[in-house]
Amino acid sequence: MNIQLENDLLHLEEILENVKNRSLDFLTQLNDLPTYIKDQQADADTLGINGLGVEKSLERFKEKYQKLMVASSGPRFWGFVTGGATPAAIAGDWLTSVFDQNTQSTSGTGDVSAIVEKQTIRLLCQLFNLPEDFNGGFVTGATMSNFTGLAVGRQWAGKKLGIDISKEGMSSGLVVMAATPHSSVIKSIAMLGFGSNNLVKVNALSGREAMDISDLEAKLNENKGKPVILNCSAGTVNTVDFDDINAIVALKKKYDFWLHIDAAFGGFVACSPAHNHLLKGWEQADSITIDCHKWMNVPYDSAVILVRKEHDRLQVETFQNSNAPYLGDTFENFSYLNRLPENSRRFRALPAWFSLTAYGRDGFQWIVENSIARANELGNYIIGSELFELAAPVRLNVVSFRLKKSNEVAGFLEKLNQNGKVFMTPTMLDGKSAVRAAFVNYRTTSADIAIAVKEMEAAYHSLLQPD
């Protein structure tokens, strides 16, 4: 055996103790670590003939790279929609690496990881108050979840035209509609061969990102006789707006279309009695995207795709792994490699299983409602501010705002973010630049809002009165 590998095996307990201590140091300092580091340059690495071993590699990583790491999992990183990692999720993720299981089959030829994944999907459906009408599986993120749901929808649409798209390829006559789709949906329809320019845009309601149902029906009428895939938003990225799912479901009884709901983080409002009405009717969807490394606060990469069980054969036709007999039958034996894009997958379900088991309904209700409360705190400050104004109402956990006396959003964000105390991102609303802050991290408190307000005011004054 290689001498360094043998030595690391002999000292595995000390190595893991060291990793544990370094992890605790990072997590205990997370609230105070910078959210932005301007200079992230590092000298190029050179592969040595002889390795350093784990201990020296840990030291080199700390000296060279860890100092460049931003607190994206911390309480004041409000760019994108980035969750943190709860203690239960960290425990599950650590064990995922230790167990190193390939989640493939529940037919007896695989291991317990696929069984745990099916149980985790069951627990998630219970958390979301969804009936057990869905099969599900874990993928890397919202992009692959949307891709998977839309891919099965494509197979459904092909069958309406008498085509097995998985075997015969794409055909004209397939229609994809959306009002305010996430960029991952656009990316997915490009990868699936629809062509991103061919998306049929449904009008949004005035001053909203939600779909105009009357315009949707008009476009469904225009495309009568064609198989339609409709992407529905359950939580848009700028204003967390929801399409009227219940009204769309009513149209589904009149028109024949595949309903895919992108509920990447918006699906978690099912945990909140005050907000779960926004998802009314979503149990009638054909496929649903859920992103776990957002509001669920599990580590990257983790998302779920839910597909109605009645479409099981379509899903297998879409992703069947038919050229490897040693991997088993493509349909009769449940196997994730025949239902999802990847053949080999890590044990992604375990952090989610630990989280659901550890915190239950009450825990996730608290996480969701804490984020919404913090967003409203920032929103209420902005409403009363002489410096800022809301660009849209605070509907849930995203705050979009503008500067009252300046259009220099980029300059403001540069000054705000480079101070390293809070991180926000730019966006566009109604054709105008705005600042966007997204709240999903369970660590965020009212004290963090106070820090952010102080930093925002300082950046604003610095912008208007430069040195």
C-alpha positions as MATLAB code, in Angstrom:
seq = 'MNIQLENDLLHLEEILENVKNRSLDFLTQLNDLPTYIKDQQADADTLGINGLGVEKSLERFKEKYQKLMVASSGPRFWGFVTGGATPAAIAGDWLTSVFDQNTQSTSGTGDVSAIVEKQTIRLLCQLFNLPEDFNGGFVTGATMSNFTGLAVGRQWAGKKLGIDISKEGMSSGLVVMAATPHSSVIKSIAMLGFGSNNLVKVNALSGREAMDISDLEAKLNENKGKPVILNCSAGTVNTVDFDDINAIVALKKKYDFWLHIDAAFGGFVACSPAHNHLLKGWEQADSITIDCHKWMNVPYDSAVILVRKEHDRLQVETFQNSNAPYLGDTFENFSYLNRLPENSRRFRALPAWFSLTAYGRDGFQWIVENSIARANELGNYIIGSELFELAAPVRLNVVSFRLKKSNEVAGFLEKLNQNGKVFMTPTMLDGKSAVRAAFVNYRTTSADIAIAVKEMEAAYHSLLQPD';
ca = [
       0.000    0.000    0.000;
       1.103    3.552   -0.675;
       2.945    4.796    2.400;
       0.891    7.978    2.839;
      -2.393    6.118    2.419;
      -1.296    3.456    4.899;
      -0.207    6.097    7.384;
      -3.535    7.943    7.072;
      -5.457    4.721    7.716;
      -3.378    4.053   10.820;
      -4.133    7.565   12.121;
      -7.751    7.842   10.973;
      -9.079    8.591   14.466;
      -6.698   11.528   14.916;
      -7.504   12.797   11.413;
     -11.243   12.782   12.046;
     -10.723   14.459   15.424;
      -8.739   17.173   13.669;
     -11.456   17.598   11.020;
     -14.100   17.774   13.754;
     -12.196   20.498   15.604;
     -11.627   22.514   12.436;
     -15.320   22.177   11.592;
     -16.332   23.421   15.028;
     -13.922   26.366   14.757;
     -15.515   27.366   11.448;
     -19.091   26.951   12.663;
     -18.556   28.821   15.941;
     -16.998   31.737   14.033;
     -19.503   31.669   11.161;
     -21.547   34.658   12.354;
     -18.430   36.844   12.269;
     -16.730   35.554    9.138;
     -16.728   37.890    6.108;
     -19.529   37.590    3.579;
     -17.259   38.974    0.849;
     -13.538   38.748    0.087;
     -12.348   40.946   -2.754;
      -9.016   39.284   -3.491;
      -9.470   35.550   -3.970;
      -6.315   34.947   -5.964;
      -4.237   31.859   -5.170;
      -1.021   30.508   -6.641;
      -1.430   27.529   -8.962;
      -1.089   24.106   -7.344;
       1.451   21.575   -8.584;
       0.851   17.847   -8.166;
       3.692   16.253   -6.221;
       5.172   12.825   -6.840;
       4.775   11.983   -3.182;
       1.602   13.090   -1.405;
       1.582   15.104    1.806;
      -0.875   12.938    3.715;
      -4.103   14.267    5.224;
      -2.682   16.242    8.156;
      -0.286   18.326    6.055;
      -2.954   18.700    3.362;
      -5.318   20.113    5.978;
      -2.664   22.636    6.987;
      -2.025   23.625    3.386;
      -5.761   24.059    2.725;
      -6.108   26.273    5.786;
      -3.119   28.434    4.858;
      -3.969   28.752    1.162;
      -7.717   28.458    0.654;
      -9.778   28.577    3.855;
      -8.856   32.208    4.433;
     -10.499   32.991    1.073;
     -13.795   31.335    1.984;
     -16.837   33.570    2.486;
     -19.608   32.912    5.007;
     -22.178   31.914    2.384;
     -23.747   29.547    4.941;
     -23.900   32.322    7.545;
     -26.789   34.477    8.787;
     -26.149   37.589    6.647;
     -25.413   36.070    3.247;
     -28.606   37.092    1.486;
     -27.459   36.710   -2.096;
     -29.114   34.076   -4.292;
     -31.265   31.810   -2.053;
     -28.600   30.146    0.046;
     -29.509   28.116    3.100;
     -27.168   27.083    5.898;
     -26.698   23.652    7.379;
     -28.466   22.642   10.593;
     -26.669   20.358   13.081;
     -28.824   17.416   11.981;
     -28.037   18.076    8.311;
     -24.311   18.273    9.054;
     -24.475   14.950   10.908;
     -26.284   13.342    7.980;
     -23.903   14.806    5.421;
     -20.810   13.692    7.335;
     -22.195   10.159    7.546;
     -23.078   10.294    3.845;
     -19.381   10.607    3.077;
     -18.418    7.973    5.623;
     -20.930    5.390    4.351;
     -20.192    6.251    0.681;
     -23.262    4.491   -0.697;
     -24.421    4.557   -4.324;
     -28.170    5.114   -4.200;
     -29.553    3.038   -7.044;
     -31.947    0.215   -6.332;
     -34.422   -1.099   -3.792;
     -34.637   -4.468   -5.484;
     -32.255   -6.182   -3.071;
     -29.205   -5.740   -5.273;
     -28.457   -2.308   -3.851;
     -28.172   -1.102   -0.286;
     -30.292    0.583    2.350;
     -29.624    4.084    0.951;
     -32.410    3.751   -1.644;
     -34.801    2.513    1.046;
     -33.945    5.542    3.197;
     -34.460    7.794    0.171;
     -37.973    6.457   -0.423;
     -38.776    6.937    3.276;
     -37.401   10.497    3.133;
     -39.632   11.296    0.157;
     -42.549    9.925    2.175;
     -41.641   12.183    5.131;
     -41.307   15.202    2.835;
     -44.750   14.571    1.364;
     -46.123   14.414    4.914;
     -44.355   17.683    5.758;
     -45.902   19.310    2.682;
     -49.329   17.738    3.313;
     -49.151   16.050   -0.086;
     -50.936   12.752   -0.653;
     -48.871    9.641   -1.311;
     -49.583    9.998   -5.030;
     -45.996   10.885   -5.887;
     -42.753    9.031   -6.410;
     -39.673   11.098   -5.836;
     -35.924   11.135   -5.934;
     -32.968   13.304   -4.956;
     -30.980   15.237   -7.558;
     -28.301   17.916   -7.349;
     -30.462   21.046   -7.286;
     -33.416   22.929   -8.743;
     -31.916   22.836  -12.239;
     -31.822   19.038  -12.392;
     -35.156   18.781  -10.601;
     -36.828   21.062  -13.150;
     -34.991   19.232  -15.932;
     -36.320   15.881  -14.703;
     -39.933   16.987  -14.309;
     -39.935   18.700  -17.698;
     -38.243   15.676  -19.306;
     -41.034   13.376  -18.139;
     -43.493   16.015  -19.344;
     -41.763   15.916  -22.721;
     -42.229   12.127  -22.864;
     -45.921   12.611  -21.995;
     -46.278   15.238  -24.723;
     -44.601   12.967  -27.247;
     -47.005   10.138  -26.462;
     -49.869   12.525  -27.206;
     -48.400   12.778  -30.708;
     -47.728    9.067  -30.942;
     -43.946    9.482  -30.498;
     -41.588    7.853  -28.002;
     -39.262   10.851  -27.674;
     -36.746    8.961  -25.527;
     -36.121    6.645  -28.496;
     -37.087    8.686  -31.554;
     -35.981   12.178  -30.569;
     -37.694   15.546  -30.452;
     -40.595   16.546  -32.661;
     -42.281   19.797  -33.556;
     -45.686   20.488  -32.102;
     -44.663   20.411  -28.429;
     -45.411   23.597  -26.486;
     -43.863   24.864  -23.219;
     -45.523   27.807  -21.430;
     -44.532   29.933  -18.429;
     -44.996   33.465  -17.103;
     -41.968   34.227  -14.909;
     -39.818   31.103  -15.105;
     -36.654   30.692  -13.073;
     -33.466   30.687  -15.140;
     -33.053   26.965  -14.397;
     -36.321   26.297  -16.244;
     -35.027   28.192  -19.293;
     -31.779   26.227  -19.064;
     -33.702   22.958  -18.791;
     -35.854   23.535  -21.858;
     -32.682   24.417  -23.770;
     -31.015   21.165  -22.674;
     -34.165   19.202  -23.495;
     -34.162   20.420  -27.083;
     -37.257   22.629  -26.948;
     -35.139   25.718  -27.595;
     -35.222   28.506  -25.042;
     -36.494   30.965  -27.671;
     -39.546   28.777  -28.225;
     -40.983   29.236  -24.748;
     -44.502   30.625  -24.995;
     -44.589   33.486  -22.495;
     -47.833   33.918  -20.597;
     -48.464   37.490  -19.452;
     -47.926   38.315  -15.810;
     -50.484   40.271  -13.806;
     -49.881   44.016  -13.654;
     -47.217   44.804  -11.056;
     -46.795   41.119  -10.292;
     -44.671   38.139  -11.328;
     -47.683   35.814  -11.152;
     -49.405   34.426  -14.228;
     -52.428   36.151  -15.736;
     -54.918   33.261  -15.773;
     -57.083   34.818  -18.489;
     -54.050   35.126  -20.770;
     -53.070   31.553  -19.937;
     -56.490   30.311  -21.037;
     -56.262   32.352  -24.238;
     -52.892   30.771  -25.055;
     -54.191   27.304  -24.212;
     -57.021   27.954  -26.674;
     -54.527   29.089  -29.318;
     -52.616   25.834  -28.891;
     -55.602   23.506  -28.759;
     -54.737   20.131  -30.182;
     -51.067   20.465  -29.230;
     -49.600   18.824  -26.124;
     -48.718   21.641  -23.710;
     -46.272   21.595  -20.793;
     -47.024   24.398  -18.338;
     -44.370   25.585  -15.882;
     -45.993   27.129  -12.817;
     -44.056   29.251  -10.302;
     -44.525   28.641   -6.595;
     -42.218   31.350   -5.341;
     -40.522   33.594   -7.934;
     -36.958   34.685   -7.209;
     -37.497   38.446   -7.001;
     -40.762   38.774   -5.078;
     -41.714   35.202   -4.058;
     -44.888   35.524   -6.081;
     -47.089   32.462   -6.606;
     -49.102   31.588   -9.667;
     -52.733   30.848   -8.803;
     -52.295   27.077   -8.660;
     -55.915   26.394   -7.796;
     -57.133   28.335  -10.840;
     -54.581   26.559  -13.039;
     -55.765   23.179  -11.741;
     -59.321   24.177  -12.685;
     -58.120   24.878  -16.232;
     -56.394   21.488  -16.238;
     -59.839   19.874  -16.119;
     -60.795   21.767  -19.260;
     -57.513   21.624  -21.192;
     -55.089   18.738  -21.424;
     -51.645   19.888  -20.261;
     -48.742   18.705  -18.115;
     -48.492   20.804  -14.959;
     -44.973   21.221  -13.604;
     -44.699   23.336  -10.443;
     -41.345   24.940   -9.689;
     -41.601   25.159   -5.906;
     -37.842   25.212   -5.375;
     -38.058   27.013   -2.043;
     -41.676   28.178   -2.120;
     -42.869   24.636   -1.454;
     -41.744   24.992    2.147;
     -44.523   27.507    2.868;
     -46.630   24.361    3.222;
     -45.059   24.234    6.702;
     -46.656   27.544    7.693;
     -50.403   27.581    8.463;
     -50.462   31.308    7.722;
     -49.116   30.859    4.186;
     -49.886   27.333    2.985;
     -52.987   28.569    1.129;
     -50.560   29.774   -1.565;
     -50.076   26.128   -2.564;
     -53.758   25.205   -2.711;
     -54.250   22.662   -5.479;
     -50.587   21.730   -5.903;
     -51.357   18.120   -5.097;
     -52.834   17.946   -8.624;
     -49.495   18.708  -10.289;
     -47.841   16.157  -12.561;
     -44.367   17.054  -11.292;
     -42.984   19.296   -8.542;
     -39.509   20.731   -7.917;
     -38.309   21.087   -4.315;
     -34.848   22.444   -3.424;
     -33.564   21.160   -0.091;
     -30.324   23.159    0.096;
     -32.398   26.316    0.247;
     -35.098   26.572    2.924;
     -34.529   23.077    4.296;
     -31.014   24.135    5.312;
     -29.170   20.994    4.268;
     -25.724   21.231    2.593;
     -25.252   21.435   -1.152;
     -26.123   19.595   -3.353;
     -29.669   18.465   -2.602;
     -33.044   18.773   -4.320;
     -36.069   16.567   -4.923;
     -38.248   15.899   -7.934;
     -41.752   14.572   -7.283;
     -43.639   12.882  -10.159;
     -47.152   11.486   -9.927;
     -47.135    7.709   -9.606;
     -49.530    7.415  -12.548;
     -46.649    8.652  -14.747;
     -44.228    6.039  -13.457;
     -43.878    4.230  -16.771;
     -43.316    7.523  -18.605;
     -40.574    8.368  -16.126;
     -38.859    5.028  -16.677;
     -39.141    5.416  -20.450;
     -37.480    8.825  -20.129;
     -34.507    7.716  -18.023;
     -34.286    3.964  -18.523;
     -30.798    2.510  -18.405;
     -31.440   -0.204  -20.990;
     -27.918   -1.147  -22.048;
     -26.654   -2.625  -18.773;
     -28.383   -5.979  -17.998;
     -26.303   -6.393  -14.850;
     -28.169   -3.450  -13.321;
     -31.542   -5.211  -13.449;
     -34.914   -4.809  -15.119;
     -35.811   -1.289  -16.170;
     -39.337   -1.154  -14.784;
     -40.507   -4.040  -12.625;
     -37.765   -3.550  -10.018;
     -37.800   -0.023   -8.628;
     -34.406    1.483   -9.418;
     -33.467    5.139   -9.214;
     -31.038    4.865  -12.114;
     -34.080    4.261  -14.342;
     -36.050    7.200  -12.932;
     -33.504   10.026  -12.689;
     -30.806   11.469  -14.977;
     -27.841   10.078  -13.016;
     -26.873    6.411  -12.858;
     -24.683    6.847   -9.793;
     -25.659    9.146   -6.948;
     -24.353    9.781   -3.465;
     -26.570    9.159   -0.442;
     -28.185   12.621   -0.783;
     -31.295   11.704    1.161;
     -29.492   11.148    4.468;
     -29.021   14.811    5.531;
     -32.698   15.438    4.712;
     -33.782   12.320    6.639;
     -31.807   13.440    9.694;
     -33.286   16.936    9.440;
     -36.876   15.736    9.150;
     -36.430   13.223   11.949;
     -34.606   15.668   14.226;
     -36.856   18.732   13.841;
     -40.257   17.521   12.642;
     -43.130   19.756   11.578;
     -42.611   22.324   14.334;
     -38.942   22.761   13.492;
     -39.538   23.499    9.841;
     -42.490   25.740   10.598;
     -40.159   27.766   12.827;
     -37.418   27.947   10.160;
     -39.875   29.167    7.513;
     -41.661   31.658    9.748;
     -38.386   32.978   11.184;
     -37.183   33.792    7.655;
     -40.465   35.505    6.811;
     -40.351   37.523   10.040;
     -36.782   38.689    9.366;
     -37.687   39.694    5.793;
     -40.607   41.713    7.128;
     -38.327   43.425    9.659;
     -36.061   44.603    6.857;
     -39.078   45.495    4.717;
     -40.646   47.559    7.512;
     -37.385   49.441    7.989;
     -37.281   50.250    4.274;
     -40.916   51.423    4.284;
     -40.028   54.003    6.958;
     -36.645   54.895    5.508;
     -35.712   58.190    3.839;
     -32.922   56.411    1.951;
     -34.572   53.335    0.449;
     -37.899   52.229   -1.007;
     -39.407   48.833   -1.703;
     -39.363   47.732   -5.330;
     -42.146   45.221   -4.576;
     -44.206   44.200   -1.557;
     -42.532   41.781    0.844;
     -44.662   38.707    0.228;
     -42.581   36.110    2.051;
     -38.828   35.864    2.474;
     -37.313   38.076   -0.246;
     -36.913   41.854   -0.025;
     -36.347   43.810   -3.233;
     -35.630   47.518   -2.863;
     -34.133   50.589   -4.542;
     -32.261   53.717   -3.502;
     -34.442   56.822   -3.302;
     -31.889   59.412   -4.459;
     -29.673   57.334   -6.699;
     -29.908   54.819   -9.513;
     -26.429   53.465   -8.802;
     -27.439   50.021   -7.581;
     -24.131   48.507   -8.715;
     -22.127   51.134   -6.848;
     -24.228   50.710   -3.727;
     -23.818   46.933   -3.776;
     -20.084   47.221   -4.310;
     -19.732   49.359   -1.209;
     -22.193   47.271    0.828;
     -20.767   43.862   -0.053;
     -17.082   44.711    0.068;
     -17.341   45.592    3.727;
     -17.967   41.884    4.322;
     -20.730   42.191    6.917;
     -23.729   41.433    4.704;
     -24.115   40.219    1.122;
     -26.931   41.042   -1.314;
     -27.334   40.737   -5.091;
     -28.688   42.912   -7.906;
     -31.848   42.103   -9.838;
     -34.251   43.650  -12.334;
     -37.896   44.473  -11.649;
     -40.162   46.219  -14.145;
     -37.087   46.904  -16.266;
     -35.324   48.769  -13.456;
     -32.337   47.763  -11.341;
     -32.987   46.779   -7.736;
     -31.272   45.177   -4.767;
     -32.405   41.771   -3.574;
     -32.029   40.122   -0.163;
     -33.205   36.509    0.295;
     -33.813   35.011    3.742;
     -33.646   31.231    4.220;
     -30.871   30.672    6.776;
     -32.063   29.419   10.162;
     -29.296   31.380   11.931;
     -30.562   34.819   10.902;
     -31.847   36.913   13.824;
     -33.120   40.433   14.451;
     -29.567   41.374   15.441;
     -28.474   40.538   11.899;
     -31.136   42.875   10.507;
     -29.777   45.661   12.708;
     -26.247   45.027   11.424;
     -27.505   45.041    7.841;
     -29.392   48.322    8.300;
     -26.268   49.992    9.675;
     -24.229   48.694    6.726;
     -26.870   49.756    4.187;
     -26.986   53.304    5.538;
     -23.200   53.556    5.576;
     -22.950   52.306    1.989;
     -25.686   54.727    0.880;
     -23.998   57.772    2.435;
     -20.620   56.686    1.103;
     -22.116   56.435   -2.387;
     -23.601   59.944   -2.296;
     -20.651   61.504   -0.517;
     -17.527   59.770   -1.841;
     -14.126   60.604   -0.371;
];
